[in-house]
Amino acid sequence: MKIKKGDKIKVVYGKDKGREGSVDNVYTRSNKLLIQGINLYKKHIKKNEKMPQGGVVEVPRPIEAAKVMLICPKCKKTTRIGYAIVKDRKVRICKKCKSKI
């Protein structure tokens, strides 16, 4: 997967279209990303020691990697990711400004 933990992303389509965030976790087998504050769903919690009242809590769920685009740290635009070999190492590059990510 081309997107890594800690990358800044923007949601391209879906219910959270236009929102931005940073990647908290990457699930490579299912091709999904966990982003704090995006793709929130409500979960009903039974009362327990932590929540003596119980109630409804918002929980973030993983989102498909195809629904997001990386924001380049240099040009601040949404971009696709390419690869280049620099000094015998494979590095990610921005397709728009050709800078190293």
N, C-alpha and C positions, 0 to 999 in steps of 0.2 A: 504494500500500500504506500502511496506517495505522500500521504499526510501523516505527520508524526505528532506525538504528545507535545503540547506546548505551543503548537502553531496557532496563529490567529486565522480564523475562518469567517466566511459570510455564507448564510443560508441562501441558496439560489431559488429554490421553489419548495412549496409545502405550506403548512400553516404558520410557520415562523419565518416566512420569506422576508429578506432584508435585515434580519437580526445578525449581530456579530458576537463572537465569543472565542475563547481559547479552548483547545482540546484537552480534556482531563484524562481520557482513557481511549485506547484504540483496540478494537476487537477485529483482528485480521481474518479469522476464519469466517465470520459472518459479514465482513466488510462494513462494519458500523463504527460510529464514533460517539463518545459520551461527552457532551458539552454542557457545562454548568449554566442553568437558566434557560436552556433551549429544549424544546420537545418535552414540556412538563405535563404530567398527568396527575390526576387526583387519586389518592389511595386512602381508603377508610381503614383506620387503625383502631383495634380493640384497646380498651383501657389496660394499662400495665404499669410497672414501676416508673418508667420514664414519663409516660403520659397518663396520669391518673384519671383524666377526663375522657381520654380517647379522642376521636375526631377525625377530620379529613386533613391529609398532608399532601403537598405537592412534591412529586418525585420526578427527577429527570430520567428519561429513557434514552437508549442509544438511537441515533439517527443514521440513515443510510449515507455512506460516504459520497454517493453520486449526487446527493442533494446539496452539497456544500462545495465552495471554492476557496482556495487559499488566498490570503491577502499578503502580497509581497511586502516585506519589511522596508524595502528601499523606496519603491515607487507608490506604495499604498493603494494599489489597484488589485482587483480580483484577477487571478491568473491561473493558467495551467502550469504544471510542473514538468520540467525536462531534466535530463541528466547530461553531465559532461565529465570527462576524465581530466583531472588536474593533478599533475605530479603523481601518477599511478594510483589515484584515489577517485572514486565515483562520487560526485557531488550533485546536489539538486540545484537547478537554476530556474529563474523566472523566465517564462517564454516571452514576456513583453519587454523587459529591460535588460535581459541577459545577465543579471547579477546573481551572485551566489546566495542561496537561502541558508 
